Structure formats: structure tokens, C-alpha cells
Amino acid sequence: MRRLSSLLLVGLVLLLAIPIAGCTPSEPMPVPDPSLQPTPTDTTKLTHIILGSHKDDVYRIQGEPDGVETIGSLEMWYYDHDTFYFDRKSGIVTGWYNNTGYLQARVSVSDKNVTDATHITLGSHKDDVYRIQGEPDGVETIGSLEMWYYYDGSIYFDGITNRVTGWQNTTGYLKVTTS
């Protein structure tokens, strides 16, 4: 329940921040630029879903969803208590919540930017975050902002540089430090 309220709070903050970011309430929500998302050249060989995968790949890998919902430019596919989020126009995966571990979704990282750091700091690369914290429970993109959700915390990245720009660590679950 605490995780759900944290996610709702983050969503509300982001929704309220849109006018501040230069959008008026009458403008549509910014949609993640698919060119910023990693996309494999042959998606038929994928064994799991990543940001930028197409919903056809999700259907092939995950099967028929239990439910489907659309809100504005967002389409959601439900699998029990887990959810995939798509850009409705392009059909591209923009995020997921994998609370039960049922979804075959993974973040796309490499070992190119791994250091020997033991904690995540502002500016840490997402490769290091993955090494330190592991696979997130959920991932979401809004414009160039990428968010990874863990048990009771969130880590925010600049989607272009893949560097940590902030976090929320209410219960101390995340291995983060300001120094």
C-alpha cells in the first residue's frame, strides 16, 4: 500500500509539474522519443521486453493481457497485478510495473560504465545502479526522464546521459548516499 501511495504521489507531482515545464494544461503530455530508447534490430529474437520494444513483441512474449485500458496517449496492458505501458500512437513500451515478477521485462544495461562504487550518488550511471541495486520492480519514462522503482524507493535518470538526477528513499531500502 505504501508503494502504491508513493507511486501515486510521484505521478501527481509530475502531473502538476507539466505547466511549470512550459506545457499548458490543454497540451498533451509529452511522449518519450522512441529514438532515445534502445531498440534491437531484430525484435523477433527478444526473450524479454525492454523500453522501446513494440507491443507486438509484448504479446508474443507475454501473451494475451487480462485487461487493456487507454487514457489519453497512454495504453496499459494488465497481467494480473502487473502492467505494461505503451505510447498509444507508436505502440512502443514506455514502462512497466512488475510487482509480482510475472512480466518478462528487463532494463537494458551494459557493463561499459560500471565502477567499484558501493553506493549510488547523483551522477551515477544506470549501469552502476543496476549492479548495486539490481533489477527494478518498475520502469517509467516521461520525455527524457526515466524512473526506476524499487520496493519502497525510486531512482530518477536523465534519459539522455543515463545519469542519476535524484531519488526517493523513504524507508532506506536504496543503497544511496549524498557524499
N, C-alpha and C positions, 0 to 999 in steps of 0.2 A: 504494500500500500504506500509506503514511504517513497519507493522508487517511482510509482505512478504519479504521485503528487510532485516529485522533483521534476519529472519529465513534463508534466502539465505546466509547471512554473516556468521552465526553460522555454516552452512553446509560447506561453503568454508574453514573456519578456521579449522574445524575438518578434512576435506579432506587434507588440507595442513599439518596437524599435524601428519598424519599417518606415513610418513617417519621418523619424529622425534621420534615417539613412538616405532621405531625399525622395522617397516614394510617397505619393499621396494615397489615401485610403481607397480611391477609385481605381488606382492602377493595380494590375495583377501582381501576385507575389513573384519575385524573381525566381527563375528556374535555373538549376545548375547547368552550366555549359557542358554538354556531353564531350566536347573536345578536351576538357580538363580531366575527364575520368579515364582511368586505364581501361582500354578495350582490347581484348585479344583479337588476333587476326582471324582465327577460325574458332568461333564460339561453339561449334558442334562437338569439340573435344573437351569442353569445360566439364569438370566433375563437381564444381561448386559455383555459386553465384558471387560476383564481386560488384562493387559500384561500377556502373556503366554497362552491365550485362543487359540484354534485352528481355522483355517479359516472355518471349518465346522460349528462351533458354531456361527461365524460371519454371515455366510449365513443363518443359522436357525433363528437367532435373527434379523438380519438387512435386509435380503432378497437379491435379485439379485442386484449386483452393476451396476451402469450406465456405468462404464468403468473399464478395467483392463489393467495394464501395468507392464512389468518386466524390470528391469535394474540390470544386474549382479545377485547378490544373493538376491535382493530385489523384492518383488511383491507388487503392490499397487492396492487397490480396491477403486474406486471413487463412492461416493454417493453425487451427486450434487457438492457442494463446499467443501465437507468433504472427508477425506481419511483415510483408514486403511493401515498399513504397515505390511508385513509379511516376515519372513525368508522363502525364496523360497523352500529350501530343506525340512524344518520341517513343514511348514505351520503354524508356531506359530506367534501370533501377537507380533510385536516389537514396535509398536507405532501407533499414530493416530493424526489427526488434526480435531477438531470438531468445526470449526468456526461458523457454523450456529446452533449448538446444536442438529442436527438431529441424530447423532450417539448415539447408546445405549452403550456408553463406559464410564467406571469409573476407577479411580485409586483405587488400593487395599490398604486400610489403616485400622488401628485399633485405639483404644484409649489407648493402652498399654504404649505409650511413650509420652503422652500429658502432657504438663506443663501449667503453668499460664502465659507464656511469651506473650507479646503483639506484638512483632516483631520477624522476622526471622533473625537469625545470622548464621555465619559459625558454623557448628556443630549441628544445629537444626535438629531434627528428622523429617522425612517426615510426621509422624502423626501430629506433631505440625504445619508444613507448611500447611497441608490440613485444620486444624482447623482455622488457621489465614487467609489464602489466599483463601481457597475454592477449588472447582474442577477446574483443569486446562483446557484450551482450547485444548491443545495438549500434547502428551507424546511421547518421543522417547528414545530408548535405543541403545547404541553403546558399545559393550563389557560390561564392568561393570559401564559405565557412564549412568545415567538416567537423562533425562531433562524434566522438566515440563514447558510448555509455557502458559503464561497469556497474556491478551490484548496486552501489549507492553513491556513485560519483560519475562525473563527466569530464572529458578532456576535449578541448577545442583546438582545432588546427587551422592555419591558413592553408586553404586547398591548393594554392599555387606553389608555395615554398615547402609545404608539408611539415611545417614547424609549429610547435605548441604555442598558442597565444593565450591560453588560460585554462582553468579547471574549476570544478566544484567538487569538494571533498568533504561533505557533511559529516560522515561517520569515520573518516580516517582510513578508509579502505584502500585508497590510491597511494602509490609509492611516489609522492611528490614532495618537493621542497622548494622554497623561495631562494635558497642560497646555493 
